Amino acid sequence: MTLEELMQAPAPASAWVLDQDCQETGLNPDDIRAEMLRRIGEMRQSIRRGLESDAKSITGMVGWNAKGLWDAPDTLQSPLLKRVQAYAMAVNEENARMGRIVAAPTAGSAGTIPGALIGVADHLGRPDDQLVGPMILAAGIGKAISKRMFISGAAGGCQAEIGSSAAMAAAAIVELMGGTPRAAVHAASMALMNTIGLVCDPVGGYVEVPCVSRNAFYAVHAVSAAQLALAQLESFIPPDEVIGAMASVGRMMPAALRETAEGGLAQTPTGLAVTARMEGKQDGDLPGGMVELPMA
């Protein structure tokens, strides 16, 4: 399946994706819908736990961000923005605490789709059964991307993970709002093209900093892409060419910028100090309320 084919599909786009998947796998469409609804429930549970807890992750670098934002006054008077960001961080902080999450499409990018799609749905008062089709479409977008490029920070940088999740979320929101398959694909393309070149630079090699806040930012990014597409704006570069461009950039990206913690934020003085302290190589208090990890 290509994005060009999906763009030409009859509405709703998710029905075409579902039919294609059933033909390939032999699965029953009702079973797929039921599984998607179950996964939406799992996403909701991770959001709930994340918003209620300020327990630190094992490293102590994150754990309080989602609850802190959720409990804080809405100074900008932007409830959708606040909800989307808090939901996304809640999921990724649950991941950092080794809680149960839905990798969508990866653990490192797990907050983007629930943050954006469920955040928009809750803002508008939409029930979960209306999210099943958009989730199926999101899966179809992810599948189309994975056939052309990596969905792995280690293989293609964070553009491969957060870019893919933002594209999936953007398309899903367009379908939720009644947009056409063409609009959904262009939303995905605009989300994807504006993540090209994003490196994967986790401090200490943990999926915490900058990953938790990055999911919050790119959940908003997905909502923005959906809003543009629903206003009939389109990607100047054809969607399948955008995927190809991202794959090309991923192949050119140095290994130090692909989840090795050998570049970017991980190699800043603070990043290096934090890593050394987590490895027990230095003494002293850890920054940000971090806790000492036990020595192996």
VEXDREN-959287 format. One record per residue: residue in one letter; y, z, x of N, C-alpha, C in turn. Coordinates in steps of 0.2 Angstrom, whole numbers, plus 5000, padded with zeros to 4 digits. Layout:
<atoms>
ATOM, a, Y, Z, X, Y, Z, X, Y, Z, X .
...
</atoms>
This chain:
<atoms>
ATOM, m, 4994, 5000, 5004, 5000, 5000, 5000, 5006, 5000, 5004 .
ATOM, t, 5011, 4996, 5003, 5017, 4996, 5006, 5023, 4998, 5002 .
ATOM, l, 5028, 5000, 5005, 5034, 5002, 5000, 5037, 4996, 4996 .
ATOM, e, 5036, 4990, 4999, 5038, 4984, 4996, 5034, 4983, 4989 .
ATOM, e, 5028, 4984, 4990, 5023, 4983, 4984, 5025, 4989, 4979 .
ATOM, l, 5026, 4995, 4981, 5028, 5000, 4977, 5034, 4999, 4973 .
ATOM, m, 5039, 4996, 4977, 5046, 4994, 4974, 5045, 4989, 4968 .
ATOM, q, 5040, 4985, 4968, 5039, 4980, 4963, 5035, 4982, 4957 .
ATOM, a, 5032, 4988, 4958, 5027, 4991, 4953, 5031, 4992, 4946 .
ATOM, p, 5027, 4992, 4941, 5030, 4994, 4934, 5032, 5002, 4934 .
ATOM, a, 5037, 5004, 4930, 5038, 5011, 4929, 5033, 5014, 4925 .
ATOM, p, 5031, 5020, 4926, 5034, 5024, 4932, 5030, 5023, 4938 .
ATOM, a, 5033, 5023, 4944, 5030, 5022, 4950, 5023, 5026, 4951 .
ATOM, s, 5023, 5032, 4949, 5018, 5037, 4950, 5011, 5034, 4947 .
ATOM, a, 5012, 5031, 4941, 5006, 5028, 4937, 5003, 5023, 4942 .
ATOM, w, 5007, 5018, 4945, 5004, 5013, 4949, 5001, 5016, 4955 .
ATOM, v, 5004, 5021, 4958, 5001, 5025, 4964, 4994, 5028, 4962 .
ATOM, l, 4994, 5031, 4956, 4988, 5034, 4954, 4983, 5029, 4953 .
ATOM, d, 4984, 5024, 4950, 4979, 5018, 4949, 4977, 5016, 4955 .
ATOM, q, 4981, 5015, 4960, 4979, 5012, 4967, 4974, 5017, 4970 .
ATOM, d, 4976, 5024, 4970, 4972, 5029, 4973, 4965, 5029, 4969 .
ATOM, c, 4965, 5029, 4963, 4958, 5030, 4959, 4954, 5024, 4961 .
ATOM, q, 4957, 5018, 4962, 4953, 5012, 4964, 4950, 5013, 4971 .
ATOM, e, 4954, 5016, 4975, 4952, 5017, 4982, 4946, 5022, 4983 .
ATOM, t, 4947, 5028, 4979, 4943, 5034, 4980, 4938, 5035, 4975 .
ATOM, g, 4939, 5031, 4969, 4934, 5032, 4964, 4935, 5039, 4960 .
ATOM, l, 4940, 5043, 4962, 4942, 5049, 4958, 4944, 5048, 4951 .
ATOM, n, 4943, 5053, 4947, 4946, 5053, 4940, 4953, 5054, 4940 .
ATOM, p, 4957, 5050, 4936, 4964, 5052, 4936, 4966, 5059, 4934 .
ATOM, d, 4962, 5061, 4929, 4964, 5068, 4926, 4962, 5073, 4931 .
ATOM, d, 4957, 5072, 4935, 4956, 5077, 4941, 4962, 5077, 4946 .
ATOM, i, 4964, 5071, 4947, 4970, 5071, 4952, 4976, 5074, 4949 .
ATOM, r, 4978, 5073, 4943, 4983, 5076, 4940, 4982, 5084, 4940 .
ATOM, a, 4976, 5086, 4938, 4975, 5093, 4938, 4976, 5096, 4945 .
ATOM, e, 4974, 5093, 4950, 4974, 5095, 4957, 4982, 5096, 4959 .
ATOM, m, 4986, 5091, 4957, 4993, 5091, 4958, 4996, 5097, 4955 .
ATOM, l, 4994, 5098, 4949, 4997, 5104, 4945, 4995, 5110, 4948 .
ATOM, r, 4989, 5111, 4951, 4987, 5117, 4955, 4991, 5118, 4961 .
ATOM, r, 4992, 5112, 4964, 4996, 5113, 4971, 5004, 5114, 4969 .
ATOM, i, 5006, 5112, 4964, 5013, 5114, 4962, 5013, 5122, 4961 .
ATOM, g, 5008, 5124, 4958, 5007, 5131, 4957, 5007, 5135, 4963 .
ATOM, e, 5003, 5132, 4968, 5003, 5136, 4975, 5010, 5136, 4978 .
ATOM, m, 5014, 5130, 4977, 5020, 5130, 4980, 5025, 5135, 4977 .
ATOM, r, 5024, 5136, 4970, 5028, 5141, 4967, 5027, 5148, 4970 .
ATOM, q, 5020, 5149, 4971, 5019, 5156, 4973, 5021, 5157, 4980 .
ATOM, s, 5021, 5152, 4984, 5024, 5153, 4991, 5032, 5154, 4991 .
ATOM, i, 5035, 5150, 4986, 5042, 5151, 4985, 5043, 5158, 4983 .
ATOM, r, 5040, 5161, 4978, 5041, 5168, 4975, 5040, 5173, 4981 .
ATOM, r, 5034, 5172, 4984, 5033, 5177, 4990, 5039, 5177, 4995 .
ATOM, g, 5041, 5171, 4997, 5046, 5170, 5002, 5053, 5173, 5000 .
ATOM, l, 5054, 5172, 4993, 5061, 5175, 4991, 5061, 5183, 4990 .
ATOM, e, 5055, 5185, 4989, 5054, 5193, 4988, 5054, 5197, 4995 .
ATOM, s, 5052, 5193, 5000, 5050, 5197, 5006, 5055, 5196, 5012 .
ATOM, d, 5057, 5201, 5015, 5061, 5200, 5021, 5057, 5203, 5028 .
ATOM, a, 5050, 5202, 5027, 5045, 5204, 5032, 5046, 5199, 5038 .
ATOM, k, 5046, 5201, 5044, 5047, 5197, 5050, 5041, 5193, 5051 .
ATOM, s, 5041, 5187, 5054, 5036, 5184, 5056, 5033, 5187, 5062 .
ATOM, i, 5027, 5185, 5065, 5024, 5189, 5070, 5028, 5189, 5077 .
ATOM, t, 5032, 5184, 5078, 5037, 5184, 5083, 5043, 5188, 5082 .
ATOM, g, 5045, 5188, 5076, 5051, 5192, 5074, 5057, 5187, 5074 .
ATOM, m, 5056, 5181, 5075, 5062, 5176, 5075, 5065, 5174, 5068 .
ATOM, v, 5060, 5175, 5063, 5062, 5173, 5056, 5059, 5178, 5051 .
ATOM, g, 5060, 5177, 5045, 5057, 5181, 5040, 5062, 5184, 5034 .
ATOM, w, 5068, 5184, 5036, 5073, 5187, 5031, 5078, 5182, 5029 .
ATOM, n, 5077, 5176, 5031, 5082, 5171, 5029, 5082, 5169, 5022 .
ATOM, a, 5077, 5167, 5019, 5076, 5165, 5012, 5079, 5170, 5007 .
ATOM, k, 5076, 5176, 5008, 5078, 5182, 5004, 5086, 5184, 5005 .
ATOM, g, 5088, 5183, 5011, 5095, 5185, 5012, 5100, 5180, 5009 .
ATOM, l, 5098, 5173, 5009, 5102, 5168, 5006, 5101, 5169, 4998 .
ATOM, w, 5095, 5170, 4995, 5094, 5171, 4988, 5098, 5177, 4985 .
ATOM, d, 5098, 5182, 4989, 5102, 5188, 4987, 5109, 5188, 4988 .
ATOM, a, 5112, 5184, 4992, 5119, 5183, 4994, 5123, 5180, 4988 .
ATOM, p, 5129, 5182, 4988, 5134, 5179, 4983, 5134, 5171, 4984 .
ATOM, d, 5135, 5167, 4979, 5135, 5160, 4979, 5143, 5158, 4980 .
ATOM, t, 5145, 5159, 4987, 5152, 5159, 4988, 5155, 5152, 4987 .
ATOM, l, 5151, 5147, 4988, 5153, 5140, 4987, 5152, 5138, 4980 .
ATOM, q, 5149, 5142, 4976, 5148, 5141, 4969, 5144, 5134, 4968 .
ATOM, s, 5139, 5134, 4971, 5134, 5128, 4971, 5127, 5130, 4970 .
ATOM, p, 5125, 5132, 4964, 5119, 5135, 4963, 5113, 5130, 4965 .
ATOM, l, 5114, 5124, 4964, 5108, 5119, 4966, 5107, 5119, 4973 .
ATOM, l, 5113, 5119, 4977, 5112, 5119, 4984, 5109, 5125, 4987 .
ATOM, k, 5111, 5131, 4984, 5108, 5137, 4986, 5101, 5138, 4984 .
ATOM, r, 5099, 5136, 4979, 5092, 5136, 4976, 5088, 5132, 4981 .
ATOM, v, 5090, 5125, 4982, 5086, 5121, 4986, 5085, 5124, 4993 .
ATOM, q, 5090, 5126, 4996, 5089, 5129, 5003, 5085, 5135, 5003 .
ATOM, a, 5086, 5140, 4998, 5082, 5146, 4998, 5075, 5144, 4997 .
ATOM, y, 5073, 5140, 4992, 5066, 5138, 4991, 5063, 5135, 4997 .
ATOM, a, 5066, 5131, 5000, 5063, 5128, 5006, 5062, 5133, 5012 .
ATOM, m, 5067, 5137, 5013, 5066, 5142, 5018, 5060, 5147, 5016 .
ATOM, a, 5060, 5149, 5010, 5055, 5153, 5008, 5048, 5151, 5009 .
ATOM, v, 5047, 5145, 5008, 5040, 5142, 5010, 5039, 5142, 5017 .
ATOM, n, 5043, 5140, 5021, 5042, 5140, 5029, 5042, 5147, 5032 .
ATOM, e, 5045, 5152, 5029, 5045, 5158, 5031, 5038, 5161, 5029 .
ATOM, e, 5035, 5159, 5024, 5028, 5161, 5022, 5024, 5158, 5027 .
ATOM, n, 5025, 5152, 5029, 5020, 5149, 5034, 5021, 5153, 5040 .
ATOM, a, 5027, 5155, 5042, 5028, 5159, 5049, 5025, 5166, 5048 .
ATOM, r, 5024, 5168, 5042, 5020, 5175, 5041, 5013, 5174, 5040 .
ATOM, m, 5010, 5168, 5041, 5003, 5166, 5040, 5001, 5167, 5033 .
ATOM, g, 5006, 5166, 5028, 5005, 5166, 5021, 5002, 5159, 5019 .
ATOM, r, 5000, 5159, 5013, 4997, 5153, 5010, 5003, 5148, 5008 .
ATOM, i, 5002, 5142, 5010, 5007, 5136, 5008, 5003, 5130, 5007 .
ATOM, v, 5007, 5125, 5005, 5004, 5118, 5004, 5007, 5114, 5009 .
ATOM, a, 5003, 5111, 5014, 5006, 5107, 5019, 5008, 5100, 5016 .
ATOM, a, 5014, 5098, 5016, 5017, 5093, 5012, 5022, 5089, 5016 .
ATOM, p, 5020, 5084, 5021, 5013, 5083, 5022, 5011, 5087, 5028 .
ATOM, t, 5015, 5091, 5031, 5013, 5096, 5037, 5015, 5103, 5035 .
ATOM, a, 5012, 5108, 5039, 5015, 5115, 5038, 5022, 5115, 5041 .
ATOM, g, 5024, 5112, 5046, 5031, 5112, 5048, 5036, 5109, 5044 .
ATOM, s, 5034, 5105, 5039, 5038, 5102, 5034, 5037, 5104, 5027 .
ATOM, a, 5033, 5109, 5027, 5030, 5111, 5020, 5036, 5114, 5015 .
ATOM, g, 5042, 5115, 5017, 5047, 5118, 5013, 5051, 5112, 5009 .
ATOM, t, 5051, 5106, 5012, 5055, 5101, 5010, 5054, 5099, 5003 .
ATOM, i, 5048, 5097, 5001, 5046, 5095, 4994, 5047, 5101, 4989 .
ATOM, p, 5044, 5106, 4990, 5045, 5112, 4985, 5053, 5114, 4985 .
ATOM, g, 5056, 5114, 4990, 5063, 5116, 4990, 5067, 5111, 4986 .
ATOM, a, 5066, 5104, 4987, 5070, 5099, 4984, 5068, 5098, 4977 .
ATOM, l, 5061, 5096, 4976, 5059, 5094, 4969, 5059, 5100, 4965 .
ATOM, i, 5055, 5106, 4967, 5055, 5112, 4962, 5062, 5115, 4961 .
ATOM, g, 5066, 5114, 4967, 5073, 5117, 4966, 5077, 5113, 4961 .
ATOM, v, 5077, 5106, 4961, 5080, 5102, 4956, 5077, 5104, 4949 .
ATOM, a, 5071, 5104, 4948, 5067, 5105, 4942, 5069, 5112, 4939 .
ATOM, d, 5070, 5117, 4943, 5072, 5124, 4940, 5079, 5124, 4939 .
ATOM, h, 5083, 5120, 4942, 5090, 5120, 4941, 5091, 5116, 4934 .
ATOM, l, 5087, 5112, 4933, 5088, 5108, 4926, 5083, 5111, 4921 .
ATOM, g, 5079, 5116, 4922, 5075, 5118, 4917, 5069, 5114, 4915 .
ATOM, r, 5066, 5110, 4920, 5061, 5106, 4919, 5054, 5110, 4920 .
ATOM, p, 5049, 5109, 4915, 5043, 5112, 4916, 5039, 5109, 4921 .
ATOM, d, 5034, 5113, 4924, 5029, 5110, 4929, 5025, 5104, 4928 .
ATOM, d, 5024, 5103, 4921, 5020, 5097, 4919, 5024, 5091, 4920 .
ATOM, q, 5030, 5091, 4921, 5035, 5085, 4922, 5035, 5084, 4930 .
ATOM, l, 5032, 5088, 4934, 5032, 5087, 4941, 5026, 5084, 4944 .
ATOM, v, 5021, 5083, 4939, 5015, 5080, 4942, 5016, 5073, 4944 .
ATOM, g, 5019, 5069, 4940, 5020, 5062, 4941, 5024, 5061, 4948 .
ATOM, p, 5030, 5065, 4948, 5034, 5065, 4955, 5030, 5067, 4961 .
ATOM, m, 5025, 5072, 4960, 5021, 5074, 4966, 5016, 5068, 4968 .
ATOM, i, 5014, 5065, 4963, 5009, 5059, 4964, 5013, 5054, 4968 .
ATOM, l, 5019, 5052, 4966, 5023, 5047, 4969, 5024, 5049, 4976 .
ATOM, a, 5026, 5056, 4977, 5027, 5058, 4984, 5021, 5057, 4988 .
ATOM, a, 5015, 5059, 4986, 5009, 5057, 4990, 5009, 5050, 4991 .
ATOM, g, 5010, 5046, 4987, 5010, 5038, 4988, 5015, 5036, 4994 .
ATOM, i, 5021, 5039, 4993, 5026, 5038, 4999, 5023, 5040, 5005 .
ATOM, g, 5020, 5046, 5006, 5018, 5049, 5012, 5012, 5044, 5014 .
ATOM, k, 5008, 5042, 5010, 5002, 5038, 5012, 5005, 5031, 5015 .
ATOM, a, 5010, 5028, 5012, 5013, 5022, 5014, 5016, 5023, 5021 .
ATOM, i, 5019, 5029, 5022, 5022, 5030, 5029, 5016, 5031, 5034 .
ATOM, s, 5011, 5035, 5032, 5006, 5036, 5037, 5002, 5030, 5039 .
ATOM, k, 5002, 5025, 5035, 4999, 5019, 5037, 5002, 5015, 5043 .
ATOM, r, 5009, 5017, 5044, 5013, 5013, 5049, 5015, 5017, 5055 .
ATOM, m, 5015, 5024, 5054, 5018, 5028, 5059, 5014, 5035, 5059 .
ATOM, f, 5016, 5039, 5063, 5013, 5046, 5064, 5016, 5051, 5059 .
ATOM, i, 5013, 5055, 5056, 5016, 5061, 5052, 5014, 5067, 5056 .
ATOM, s, 5016, 5068, 5062, 5015, 5073, 5067, 5020, 5074, 5072 .
ATOM, g, 5023, 5080, 5072, 5028, 5081, 5077, 5026, 5080, 5084 .
ATOM, a, 5020, 5081, 5086, 5017, 5080, 5092, 5016, 5073, 5094 .
ATOM, a, 5016, 5069, 5089, 5015, 5062, 5090, 5021, 5058, 5090 .
ATOM, g, 5026, 5060, 5085, 5032, 5056, 5084, 5038, 5060, 5084 .
ATOM, g, 5038, 5066, 5086, 5044, 5070, 5085, 5045, 5073, 5078 .
ATOM, c, 5050, 5077, 5077, 5051, 5080, 5070, 5053, 5075, 5065 .
ATOM, q, 5056, 5069, 5067, 5057, 5063, 5062, 5051, 5062, 5058 .
ATOM, a, 5045, 5062, 5062, 5039, 5060, 5058, 5037, 5065, 5053 .
ATOM, e, 5038, 5072, 5054, 5037, 5077, 5049, 5042, 5078, 5044 .
ATOM, i, 5048, 5080, 5046, 5053, 5081, 5041, 5056, 5075, 5038 .
ATOM, g, 5056, 5069, 5042, 5058, 5063, 5039, 5053, 5061, 5034 .
ATOM, s, 5047, 5061, 5035, 5042, 5059, 5030, 5043, 5064, 5024 .
ATOM, s, 5043, 5070, 5025, 5044, 5075, 5019, 5050, 5074, 5015 .
ATOM, a, 5056, 5072, 5018, 5062, 5071, 5015, 5061, 5065, 5011 .
ATOM, a, 5058, 5060, 5014, 5057, 5053, 5010, 5053, 5054, 5004 .
ATOM, m, 5047, 5058, 5005, 5043, 5060, 4999, 5047, 5063, 4994 .
ATOM, a, 5051, 5068, 4996, 5054, 5072, 4991, 5060, 5068, 4987 .
ATOM, a, 5063, 5064, 4991, 5068, 5060, 4988, 5066, 5055, 4982 .
ATOM, a, 5060, 5052, 4984, 5057, 5048, 4979, 5055, 5052, 4973 .
ATOM, a, 5052, 5058, 4974, 5050, 5062, 4968, 5055, 5064, 4964 .
ATOM, i, 5061, 5066, 4967, 5067, 5068, 4963, 5069, 5062, 4958 .
ATOM, v, 5069, 5056, 4961, 5071, 5050, 4957, 5067, 5049, 4951 .
ATOM, e, 5060, 5049, 4952, 5056, 5049, 4947, 5057, 5054, 4942 .
ATOM, l, 5058, 5060, 4944, 5059, 5066, 4939, 5065, 5064, 4935 .
ATOM, m, 5070, 5061, 4938, 5076, 5060, 4934, 5076, 5053, 4930 .
ATOM, g, 5070, 5050, 4930, 5069, 5044, 4926, 5071, 5037, 4930 .
ATOM, g, 5072, 5038, 4936, 5074, 5032, 4940, 5068, 5027, 4941 .
ATOM, t, 5070, 5021, 4943, 5065, 5015, 4943, 5061, 5016, 4950 .
ATOM, p, 5056, 5012, 4950, 5052, 5012, 4957, 5056, 5010, 4962 .
ATOM, r, 5060, 5005, 4961, 5065, 5002, 4966, 5070, 5008, 4969 .
ATOM, a, 5072, 5011, 4964, 5077, 5017, 4966, 5073, 5022, 4970 .
ATOM, a, 5067, 5024, 4968, 5063, 5029, 4971, 5062, 5027, 4978 .
ATOM, v, 5060, 5021, 4979, 5058, 5018, 4986, 5064, 5018, 4991 .
ATOM, h, 5070, 5016, 4988, 5076, 5016, 4992, 5079, 5023, 4993 .
ATOM, a, 5077, 5028, 4989, 5079, 5035, 4990, 5075, 5037, 4996 .
ATOM, a, 5068, 5035, 4996, 5064, 5037, 5002, 5066, 5034, 5008 .
ATOM, s, 5068, 5027, 5008, 5071, 5024, 5014, 5077, 5027, 5017 .
ATOM, m, 5082, 5029, 5012, 5088, 5031, 5015, 5087, 5038, 5018 .
ATOM, a, 5082, 5042, 5015, 5081, 5049, 5018, 5077, 5048, 5025 .
ATOM, l, 5073, 5043, 5025, 5069, 5042, 5031, 5074, 5039, 5037 .
ATOM, m, 5078, 5034, 5035, 5082, 5031, 5040, 5087, 5036, 5044 .
ATOM, n, 5089, 5041, 5040, 5094, 5046, 5043, 5091, 5052, 5046 .
ATOM, t, 5084, 5051, 5047, 5081, 5056, 5052, 5078, 5053, 5058 .
ATOM, i, 5079, 5047, 5059, 5076, 5043, 5065, 5079, 5046, 5071 .
ATOM, g, 5075, 5048, 5076, 5077, 5051, 5082, 5077, 5058, 5082 .
ATOM, l, 5075, 5062, 5077, 5075, 5069, 5077, 5069, 5072, 5081 .
ATOM, v, 5071, 5076, 5086, 5066, 5078, 5090, 5062, 5085, 5087 .
ATOM, c, 5057, 5086, 5090, 5053, 5092, 5088, 5053, 5097, 5094 .
ATOM, d, 5057, 5102, 5093, 5059, 5107, 5099, 5058, 5114, 5097 .
ATOM, p, 5052, 5116, 5095, 5052, 5123, 5092, 5052, 5128, 5098 .
ATOM, v, 5056, 5133, 5097, 5057, 5139, 5102, 5050, 5142, 5103 .
ATOM, g, 5048, 5142, 5109, 5041, 5146, 5111, 5035, 5142, 5108 .
ATOM, g, 5036, 5136, 5105, 5031, 5133, 5102, 5029, 5135, 5095 .
ATOM, y, 5033, 5140, 5093, 5031, 5142, 5086, 5035, 5138, 5081 .
ATOM, v, 5032, 5137, 5075, 5035, 5133, 5069, 5040, 5138, 5066 .
ATOM, e, 5045, 5140, 5069, 5050, 5145, 5066, 5057, 5143, 5067 .
ATOM, v, 5059, 5142, 5074, 5066, 5140, 5075, 5066, 5134, 5079 .
ATOM, p, 5069, 5128, 5077, 5073, 5128, 5071, 5070, 5126, 5064 .
ATOM, c, 5063, 5127, 5064, 5060, 5123, 5058, 5061, 5126, 5052 .
ATOM, v, 5062, 5133, 5051, 5064, 5136, 5044, 5070, 5133, 5042 .
ATOM, s, 5076, 5133, 5046, 5082, 5131, 5043, 5082, 5123, 5043 .
ATOM, r, 5078, 5120, 5047, 5078, 5113, 5046, 5075, 5110, 5040 .
ATOM, n, 5070, 5114, 5037, 5068, 5112, 5030, 5073, 5113, 5025 .
ATOM, a, 5077, 5118, 5026, 5083, 5119, 5021, 5087, 5113, 5021 .
ATOM, f, 5089, 5111, 5027, 5094, 5106, 5028, 5091, 5099, 5025 .
ATOM, y, 5085, 5098, 5027, 5082, 5091, 5025, 5080, 5091, 5017 .
ATOM, a, 5079, 5097, 5014, 5078, 5097, 5007, 5084, 5095, 5004 .
ATOM, v, 5090, 5097, 5006, 5096, 5095, 5003, 5097, 5088, 5005 .
ATOM, h, 5095, 5086, 5011, 5096, 5079, 5013, 5092, 5074, 5008 .
ATOM, a, 5086, 5077, 5006, 5082, 5073, 5001, 5086, 5072, 4994 .
ATOM, v, 5089, 5078, 4992, 5092, 5078, 4986, 5098, 5073, 4986 .
ATOM, s, 5102, 5073, 4992, 5107, 5068, 4993, 5105, 5061, 4993 .
ATOM, a, 5099, 5059, 4996, 5096, 5052, 4996, 5095, 5050, 4988 .
ATOM, a, 5092, 5055, 4985, 5090, 5054, 4978, 5096, 5052, 4974 .
ATOM, q, 5101, 5056, 4975, 5108, 5055, 4971, 5111, 5048, 4972 .
ATOM, l, 5111, 5046, 4979, 5113, 5039, 4980, 5109, 5034, 4977 .
ATOM, a, 5102, 5035, 4977, 5098, 5030, 4974, 5099, 5029, 4967 .
ATOM, l, 5100, 5035, 4964, 5101, 5035, 4956, 5107, 5032, 4954 .
ATOM, a, 5112, 5032, 4959, 5118, 5028, 4958, 5118, 5021, 4960 .
ATOM, q, 5112, 5019, 4961, 5110, 5012, 4963, 5112, 5009, 4970 .
ATOM, l, 5113, 5014, 4974, 5114, 5012, 4981, 5108, 5011, 4984 .
ATOM, e, 5107, 5007, 4989, 5101, 5005, 4992, 5102, 5005, 5000 .
ATOM, s, 5096, 5005, 5003, 5095, 5005, 5010, 5097, 4998, 5012 .
ATOM, f, 5101, 4997, 5017, 5103, 4990, 5019, 5097, 4987, 5023 .
ATOM, i, 5093, 4991, 5027, 5087, 4989, 5030, 5081, 4990, 5025 .
ATOM, p, 5077, 4985, 5024, 5071, 4985, 5020, 5067, 4991, 5022 .
ATOM, p, 5064, 4995, 5016, 5061, 5001, 5017, 5055, 5000, 5022 .
ATOM, d, 5051, 4995, 5022, 5045, 4995, 5027, 5048, 4994, 5034 .
ATOM, e, 5054, 4991, 5035, 5056, 4990, 5042, 5059, 4997, 5044 .
ATOM, v, 5061, 5001, 5040, 5064, 5008, 5042, 5058, 5012, 5044 .
ATOM, i, 5052, 5011, 5041, 5046, 5014, 5044, 5044, 5012, 5051 .
ATOM, g, 5044, 5005, 5051, 5043, 5002, 5058, 5048, 5005, 5063 .
ATOM, a, 5054, 5005, 5061, 5059, 5008, 5066, 5058, 5015, 5069 .
ATOM, m, 5056, 5019, 5064, 5054, 5026, 5065, 5048, 5026, 5070 .
ATOM, a, 5043, 5022, 5068, 5037, 5022, 5072, 5039, 5020, 5080 .
ATOM, s, 5043, 5015, 5080, 5045, 5013, 5087, 5049, 5018, 5091 .
ATOM, v, 5053, 5022, 5087, 5057, 5027, 5091, 5052, 5033, 5093 .
ATOM, g, 5047, 5034, 5088, 5042, 5039, 5090, 5038, 5038, 5096 .
ATOM, r, 5037, 5031, 5097, 5033, 5029, 5103, 5037, 5030, 5109 .
ATOM, m, 5043, 5029, 5109, 5048, 5029, 5114, 5050, 5036, 5116 .
ATOM, m, 5049, 5041, 5112, 5051, 5047, 5113, 5048, 5051, 5118 .
ATOM, p, 5051, 5054, 5123, 5048, 5058, 5128, 5043, 5063, 5126 .
ATOM, a, 5038, 5065, 5129, 5033, 5070, 5127, 5037, 5077, 5127 .
ATOM, a, 5042, 5078, 5131, 5046, 5084, 5131, 5049, 5085, 5124 .
ATOM, l, 5050, 5080, 5120, 5054, 5081, 5114, 5049, 5080, 5108 .
ATOM, r, 5042, 5081, 5109, 5037, 5080, 5104, 5033, 5087, 5103 .
ATOM, e, 5036, 5092, 5101, 5032, 5098, 5099, 5029, 5102, 5105 .
ATOM, t, 5032, 5100, 5111, 5029, 5103, 5117, 5033, 5110, 5119 .
ATOM, a, 5039, 5111, 5116, 5043, 5116, 5118, 5046, 5115, 5125 .
ATOM, e, 5046, 5109, 5127, 5048, 5107, 5134, 5055, 5104, 5134 .
ATOM, g, 5059, 5104, 5128, 5065, 5100, 5128, 5069, 5103, 5122 .
ATOM, g, 5075, 5101, 5121, 5079, 5103, 5116, 5081, 5110, 5115 .
ATOM, l, 5081, 5113, 5109, 5083, 5120, 5108, 5078, 5125, 5112 .
ATOM, a, 5072, 5123, 5113, 5067, 5127, 5116, 5068, 5128, 5124 .
ATOM, q, 5072, 5123, 5127, 5074, 5124, 5134, 5081, 5126, 5135 .
ATOM, t, 5085, 5129, 5130, 5091, 5132, 5131, 5090, 5139, 5134 .
ATOM, p, 5095, 5142, 5137, 5094, 5148, 5141, 5091, 5153, 5136 .
ATOM, t, 5094, 5154, 5130, 5091, 5158, 5125, 5084, 5157, 5123 .
ATOM, g, 5082, 5150, 5122, 5076, 5148, 5120, 5071, 5150, 5126 .
ATOM, l, 5073, 5149, 5132, 5068, 5151, 5138, 5067, 5158, 5138 .
ATOM, a, 5073, 5162, 5137, 5072, 5169, 5138, 5068, 5172, 5132 .
ATOM, v, 5068, 5169, 5126, 5064, 5172, 5121, 5057, 5170, 5122 .
ATOM, t, 5056, 5164, 5125, 5049, 5162, 5126, 5046, 5166, 5132 .
ATOM, a, 5050, 5168, 5137, 5047, 5172, 5142, 5046, 5179, 5140 .
ATOM, r, 5050, 5182, 5135, 5049, 5188, 5133, 5043, 5189, 5128 .
ATOM, m, 5042, 5183, 5124, 5036, 5183, 5120, 5029, 5183, 5124 .
ATOM, e, 5030, 5180, 5130, 5024, 5179, 5134, 5023, 5185, 5139 .
ATOM, g, 5028, 5190, 5138, 5027, 5196, 5142, 5030, 5195, 5149 .
ATOM, k, 5034, 5190, 5151, 5036, 5189, 5158, 5042, 5193, 5159 .
ATOM, q, 5046, 5196, 5154, 5052, 5199, 5156, 5052, 5206, 5152 .
ATOM, d, 5056, 5210, 5154, 5056, 5217, 5151, 5063, 5217, 5147 .
ATOM, g, 5064, 5221, 5143, 5070, 5222, 5139, 5069, 5221, 5132 .
ATOM, d, 5075, 5222, 5128, 5075, 5221, 5121, 5075, 5214, 5119 .
ATOM, l, 5071, 5212, 5114, 5071, 5205, 5112, 5077, 5204, 5107 .
ATOM, p, 5080, 5198, 5107, 5086, 5196, 5103, 5084, 5196, 5096 .
ATOM, g, 5088, 5197, 5091, 5087, 5195, 5084, 5082, 5200, 5081 .
ATOM, g, 5081, 5206, 5083, 5076, 5210, 5080, 5068, 5208, 5081 .
ATOM, m, 5067, 5204, 5086, 5060, 5201, 5088, 5056, 5207, 5090 .
ATOM, v, 5050, 5206, 5089, 5045, 5211, 5091, 5041, 5208, 5097 .
ATOM, e, 5038, 5213, 5101, 5034, 5211, 5106, 5027, 5209, 5104 .
ATOM, l, 5025, 5203, 5107, 5018, 5201, 5105, 5013, 5205, 5110 .
ATOM, p, 5007, 5206, 5107, 5002, 5209, 5112, 5000, 5205, 5117 .
ATOM, m, 4999, 5207, 5123, 4996, 5203, 5128, 4989, 5201, 5127 .
ATOM, a, 4987, 5195, 5129, 4980, 5193, 5128, 4976, 5197, 5133 .
</atoms>
